[in-house]
């Protein structure tokens, strides 16, 4: 009969907890639709060619509603990070995207924000994969 040590049980619980932290949040239909549009628009409209893009992650649109100076309860603004490959290695481009859940399409353009290299996560909000 095999006995489990307390440290093995603690280690297993820790691993399970960490794997749960990496999971994406459940998406509403409107967030899923917005992220699909962001996937197609964020890179190409902010200067990253689609053929070199390896992935895009964005803040969750429903969690970033525009509140000040906007007469709409469906408008949102998110930061997206477009990951791509350049001749010198993996890079990313941050872009600001403004959309409206009530519009079709929700947005048509994103704006290059600032160019950073080699960061792996958003500093102030978790990103959600668009693909």
C-alpha positions in Angstrom: 0.0 0.0 0.0 1.4 3.4 -1.0 1.1 6.3 1.4 0.8 9.8 0.1 3.0 12.3 1.9 1.5 15.7 2.9 4.1 17.5 0.7 3.1 15.5 -2.4 -0.6 16.4 -1.8 0.3 20.1 -1.3 2.5 20.0 -4.5 -0.4 18.5 -6.5 -2.9 21.0 -5.2 -0.5 23.8 -6.1 0.0 22.5 -9.7 -3.8 22.2 -10.1 -4.4 25.7 -8.8 -1.8 27.2 -11.2 -3.2 25.3 -14.2 -6.6 26.9 -13.4 -5.1 30.4 -13.4 -3.9 30.0 -16.9 -7.4 29.2 -18.3 -9.2 31.9 -20.3 -12.4 33.3 -18.8 -15.7 32.0 -20.2 -16.7 34.4 -23.0 -20.1 35.9 -23.7 -21.4 35.8 -27.3 -20.7 39.5 -27.7 -17.1 39.2 -26.3 -16.5 36.3 -28.6 -17.7 38.2 -31.6 -15.7 41.3 -30.6 -12.5 39.2 -30.2 -13.0 37.5 -33.6 -13.2 41.0 -35.2 -10.1 42.1 -33.2 -8.2 39.1 -34.4 -8.7 40.2 -38.0 -8.2 43.9 -37.5 -5.7 44.6 -34.7 -2.5 43.5 -36.5 -3.0 44.7 -40.1 -4.4 48.2 -39.1 -1.6 48.9 -36.7 1.2 48.0 -39.0 1.8 44.3 -38.5 1.3 42.2 -41.7 -1.1 39.3 -41.3 1.4 36.8 -42.8 3.9 37.4 -39.9 1.3 37.5 -37.1 1.5 34.5 -34.7 -1.3 35.5 -32.3 -3.3 38.3 -30.7 -4.4 38.8 -27.2 -6.7 41.6 -26.0 -8.3 42.9 -22.9 -11.9 41.6 -22.5 -14.1 44.2 -24.2 -17.0 43.8 -21.8 -14.7 44.6 -18.9 -13.5 47.9 -20.5 -16.6 50.0 -21.3 -16.1 53.6 -22.3 -17.7 55.7 -19.6 -16.5 59.3 -19.9 -17.6 61.6 -22.7 -19.5 58.8 -24.5 -23.3 58.7 -24.9 -23.4 54.9 -25.2 -23.5 51.9 -22.9 -22.2 49.5 -25.5 -18.9 51.2 -26.5 -15.6 49.8 -25.3 -11.8 50.4 -25.6 -9.2 47.7 -25.2 -5.5 47.2 -25.6 -4.4 44.4 -27.9 -1.0 42.8 -28.2 -0.2 41.5 -31.6 2.6 38.9 -31.6 4.6 38.5 -34.7 7.9 37.1 -36.1 10.5 39.4 -37.5 13.9 38.5 -39.1 15.5 39.2 -35.7 13.1 37.1 -33.6 9.7 37.2 -31.9 8.2 40.6 -31.3 4.9 42.2 -30.4 3.0 45.4 -31.2 0.6 47.0 -28.8 -2.5 48.6 -30.3 -5.5 50.5 -29.0 -8.9 49.4 -30.3 -12.2 51.2 -29.8 -15.5 49.4 -30.7 -19.2 49.3 -30.0 -21.1 46.1 -29.4 -24.2 47.7 -31.0 -22.4 48.4 -34.3 -21.9 46.0 -37.2 -19.0 45.7 -37.7 -18.0 46.6 -34.1 -14.8 48.3 -35.2 -12.9 48.9 -38.4 -9.5 50.1 -37.2 -7.0 49.9 -34.3 -4.3 52.4 -33.6 -0.6 51.6 -33.0 0.1 52.5 -29.4 3.7 52.0 -28.5 6.3 49.5 -29.7 7.7 47.2 -27.0 9.7 44.0 -27.4 10.0 40.8 -25.4 7.3 41.4 -22.7 5.2 38.3 -22.1 2.2 39.6 -20.3 0.1 42.8 -19.9 1.2 44.6 -16.8 -2.2 45.9 -15.7 -4.8 43.5 -17.2 -4.8 39.9 -18.3 -5.1 39.4 -22.1 -7.6 37.1 -23.7 -6.5 35.2 -26.9 -8.5 36.2 -29.9 -8.0 33.0 -31.9 
